[in-house]
């Protein structure tokens, strides 16, 4: 039997007395054949927490606006997607991908094409209580890069794949810091 410690990182739901029921937890554990050498946990990042850090500004456009208006707004705000609202209701999403596939590749004119002609009316949304990991899985499975966040039938934010990756890197830094602290003992 080898005496090399094994590092395991678990992401799971676990109830703690000091946390809400069903809270997701990231557990870092350093195991050795003779027993656990180190174990640390912290709550997994939710979309609510991510929006609190990055901001929850929602950039929206109407379906009758032009694609030129949409891409101009996206460029001015350095974003890759806009939610499409009609009478305050979410009816679609317009992204750089929609522009490339539904306008450029089809030879359409940006000033003459309406957002409604290029957007996707099939919007995949998430809730504020969902975790970053859950949203990353949704993005991967559904092949999307932006997820509007909905609470009480209202768009309260939007998260991109870049936002999620940044958060996951933060979790990895947590694991690295725990290992460094253990090694420096």
N, C-alpha and C positions, 0 to 999 in steps of 0.2 A: 504494500500500500504506500502510495506517495504521500509525503508530508507537505506538499505544496498547497497553500491556501487557494481556495476557489472563490472568485468574486461573482456574485449574482446580483442582478438588478431586477426587481419585480415592479410591475405596474398593475395595481389591482384595487378593487373596492374593499375597504376594510373599515369597520366601524370603530371609532375611538370615542371615549366618553367626552372628550373635549372638542369633538368635531361633529358636524351634522351627519345624520344617518345616510349611508350611501356615498359618503365623501370618497373621492379617489385619492389614493396614496401612492407615492413613489417610495419604495423601500430599497435601500442599499444594504447588502449583507456580505460580509467577508467571512467565509466558512473555512474551517481547518478540520482535518480528520479528528482532532481532539475536541472540537466544539466550535461555536461561533466566536470569532475574534472581535467583530465589530458589526453593529447593526444600527442604521439610522433611517428615519422616515421623514417625509415631508409631504404635505398635500400636493396633488398634481394640479397644474395650472388649468383653470377653467377659462372659457371664452369671456366670461364676465371680468375676470382678473386681467386678461390680456387687453380687453378694451379699456379698462381703467388705466393701464400703463401706456398704451399707444394712442389713446383717444378714440372717441366714438363718432367722429364727424361722418355723416352719411352724404355722399355726393350723389345727387339724383338728377335725372333728366326726364322730360316728357316724351311720349311716344311720337308726337308730331314734330318734334325738333329734328333738325338735320343731323346727319352723321358728322358733318363738319363741326357743328356745335358740340357734339359729344366728344370728338377727338381733341378739339381745342380745350374743352374743360379738363379732360384727362391729362393733357400735356401741361396745362397751367398748374394743376394740383399734383402732378407727378404720380398718378395712380393708373392702374391697369383695368379698372372696371367702374361702371356706374350702374346704380339700380335705376330701373325705369318705373316711374310712378305715374298713375293716372287717378286724379281725384284723391290723392294721398294713399292709394292702394298699390302694392307691389304687383306689377304685371309682367316684369321681365328683367333681364340683365343684359348689359352691353359691355363687351370686353374687347381688348386689342385683338383677340382671336376672332371674334365675330366680325370686326372690321376687316381683318385680312381675308377671311374666308368668304364673307357675304357681300363685301363691297369691292375690294381691290381685285381679287381673283375672278370676279364676275364682270369686271370692267365697268362697274357702276360709278357714278359721280357722287363724291362726298357731299357737295352742296345741294344736290337734288334728291338724295336718298334719305328717307325718313328713318329715324331710329327703329320704329316698329317693323320696318322691312329687313333690318339686319340683326336685331336683338334675338335672344332666346327667350321664349315665353315660359320655358320649363326651368324654373329657378329652384335650386337645391338650397335650402336654408338650414340653419342650426339654431339652437337655443343657448342662452347665456350660461346655463349650468353644464353644458357639455364640455368635455376636456379637450385639450389641444390634440391629444393622441387620437381621440374619436374623430375629430375633424380632419386630421391628416389621413385617416383611413377612408373617410368619406371622399375626400379629394382624390385619393389614389383610385378608389373603386369607380368613382363616377367621372373621372378624368376632367375635373374642373380645378381652377386655380383661385377662385374667389367664392366665399360663402357669406351671403347676407345673414345677419343675426336678427332673429325675430323674437319679440317679447310682447305679449298681449296684442297680437296682430299688427304690430308696428315694427318697422325696420329701425333698430337701435344702433347698428354698426355693420361693418363688413370686415372680414378677415381674409387675408391673402395667404398663399402658401409661404411667402417670405416671412410673414408674421409668425406662422406656426414653426417654421424652421428656427427662427431666432429664439423662440421659447424653448424648443427642444434642446438647442445648444446650451441654454441656461441650465436645464436639467442635467446635461452631461457635465457641465462645470461643477455642479453640486457633487456628483459622483467622484470627479477628479479631486476636488478639495477634500473630500472625506478620505480618499486613499492617501493623499499627501499628508494629512494630519496623522493617519495611522502609521505611515512609514516613518515620520519624523519623531515618533515617540521614543 
